[in-house]
Amino acid sequence: MSHWPGAFTPQYLALENMVSLFILVFASIALGRFAVSQWRTIWITAANQPISDSLQVTTGIDGASIGAQDFGSLLDLCDNLSPGLKKKTPWLKEVSLYYGAAAKLEQAFKLKLPSLSTWASKEMKNCSRYVAVVLDQNLAMNLDRRLAARIN
């Protein structure tokens, strides 16, 4: 019948299905980790862009001293200075969710795992920097538009 006796037994087929399922799960997890890493790379690169002095003049926040605690006030400034900014800016909603998760981690592990708490605090600072850069770029574009309208 077959060159491999027992090759088509229910036990063999179940094992073969388990291997396929394991490969699918492993590949899905790897793809998810890659997607998150790629996403973080994109917005952390944006967060590391220089911030102009006009942000400090407009908001009173010094670009060099932006910390994790400034996230909420920067989001409020986005609403006040550029009401449509949250809707049209890529990743701002996701960064807000990420900030919330990092803040919960930072609070939960402050005493138990200080290294995890420190990492979460750094992530929160990156989120704040991202919002500051987005706000700064938006303010610069609005200023350019106003200047162009004056010239015309």
C-alpha positions as CSV (number, residue, x, y, z in Angstrom):
1,M,0.0,0.0,0.0
2,S,2.5,2.6,1.1
3,H,6.3,2.8,1.3
4,W,5.9,4.3,4.8
5,P,3.8,2.1,7.0
6,G,1.7,4.2,9.4
7,A,2.1,7.4,7.3
8,F,-1.5,8.1,7.0
9,T,-2.7,7.1,10.5
10,P,-4.7,9.6,12.5
11,Q,-1.8,10.1,14.9
12,Y,0.5,11.0,12.0
13,L,-2.0,13.4,10.4
14,A,-2.6,15.1,13.8
15,L,1.1,15.6,14.3
16,E,1.4,17.0,10.8
17,N,-1.4,19.4,11.4
18,M,0.2,20.5,14.7
19,V,3.5,21.3,12.9
20,S,1.6,23.4,10.3
21,L,-0.2,25.2,13.1
22,F,3.1,25.8,14.9
23,I,4.6,27.3,11.8
24,L,1.6,29.5,11.3
25,V,1.6,30.8,14.8
26,F,5.4,31.3,14.8
27,A,5.2,33.2,11.5
28,S,2.3,35.4,12.8
29,I,4.2,36.3,15.9
30,A,7.3,37.1,14.0
31,L,5.3,39.3,11.5
32,G,3.6,41.1,14.4
33,R,6.9,41.8,16.1
34,F,8.4,43.1,12.9
35,A,5.4,45.3,12.3
36,V,5.6,46.8,15.8
37,S,9.4,47.3,15.4
38,Q,9.0,49.0,12.1
39,W,6.2,51.3,13.5
40,R,8.3,52.3,16.5
41,T,11.3,53.0,14.2
42,I,9.2,55.3,12.1
43,W,7.8,57.4,14.9
44,I,11.0,57.4,17.0
45,T,12.9,58.7,14.0
46,A,10.3,61.4,13.6
47,A,10.6,62.2,17.4
48,N,14.3,62.7,17.0
49,Q,13.9,65.5,14.5
50,P,15.1,68.9,15.8
51,I,12.5,71.2,17.3
52,S,12.5,74.8,16.3
53,D,12.5,77.8,18.6
54,S,9.1,78.8,17.4
55,L,7.6,75.9,19.4
56,Q,9.0,77.5,22.6
57,V,7.9,80.9,21.6
58,T,4.4,79.7,20.8
59,T,3.8,77.2,23.6
60,G,6.3,78.2,26.3
61,I,7.8,74.6,26.2
62,D,11.5,74.3,25.7
63,G,12.2,71.6,23.1
64,A,15.4,70.5,24.9
65,S,13.5,69.8,28.2
66,I,10.5,67.9,26.9
67,G,9.8,65.0,29.2
68,A,7.3,62.2,29.6
69,Q,5.0,64.4,31.8
70,D,4.5,66.9,28.9
71,F,2.5,64.5,26.7
72,G,-0.9,65.6,27.9
73,S,-0.2,69.3,27.7
74,L,1.3,68.9,24.2
75,L,-1.8,67.0,23.0
76,D,-4.0,69.8,24.5
77,L,-1.9,72.3,22.6
78,C,-2.5,70.3,19.4
79,D,-6.2,70.6,20.0
80,N,-6.0,74.3,20.8
81,L,-3.5,75.5,18.1
82,S,-4.4,73.0,15.3
83,P,-7.8,71.5,15.9
84,G,-7.7,69.1,12.9
85,L,-4.1,67.9,13.7
86,K,-5.2,64.7,15.5
87,K,-7.2,63.5,12.6
88,K,-4.8,64.2,9.8
89,T,-1.5,63.3,11.5
90,P,-0.3,59.7,10.9
91,W,0.4,57.7,14.0
92,L,-0.8,60.3,16.6
93,K,-3.7,58.1,17.8
94,E,-1.5,55.0,18.0
95,V,1.3,56.9,19.8
96,S,-1.3,58.1,22.3
97,L,-2.4,54.5,22.9
98,Y,1.2,53.4,23.2
99,Y,1.9,56.3,25.7
100,G,-1.1,55.1,27.8
101,A,0.2,51.5,27.8
102,A,3.7,52.7,28.7
103,A,2.4,54.9,31.5
104,K,0.5,51.9,33.0
105,L,3.6,49.8,32.8
106,E,5.7,52.5,34.4
107,Q,3.3,52.8,37.3
108,A,2.8,49.1,37.8
109,F,6.4,48.2,37.9
110,K,7.9,51.3,39.6
111,L,8.8,49.4,42.7
112,K,8.9,45.8,41.5
113,L,11.0,46.1,38.3
114,P,12.7,49.6,38.2
115,S,14.5,48.7,34.9
116,L,11.1,48.1,33.2
117,S,9.8,51.3,34.7
118,T,12.8,53.2,33.4
119,W,12.3,51.8,30.0
120,A,8.6,52.8,30.0
121,S,9.5,56.3,31.1
122,K,11.9,56.6,28.2
123,E,9.2,55.4,25.8
124,M,6.8,58.0,27.3
125,K,9.4,60.7,26.7
126,N,9.7,59.5,23.0
127,C,6.0,59.8,22.7
128,S,6.1,63.4,24.1
129,R,8.9,64.3,21.7
130,Y,6.9,62.9,18.8
131,V,3.9,65.0,19.6
132,A,6.2,68.1,20.0
133,V,7.7,67.5,16.6
134,V,4.3,67.0,15.0
135,L,3.1,70.2,16.6
136,D,6.2,72.1,15.6
137,Q,6.0,71.0,12.0
138,N,2.4,71.9,11.9
139,L,3.0,75.4,13.3
140,A,5.8,75.9,10.8
141,M,3.6,74.9,7.9
142,N,0.8,77.2,9.1
143,L,3.3,80.1,9.4
144,D,4.5,79.4,5.8
145,R,1.0,79.4,4.6
146,R,0.2,82.7,6.2
147,L,3.4,84.3,4.8
148,A,2.6,83.0,1.4
149,A,-0.9,84.4,1.6
150,R,0.5,87.8,2.6
151,I,2.9,87.8,-0.4
152,N,0.1,87.0,-2.8
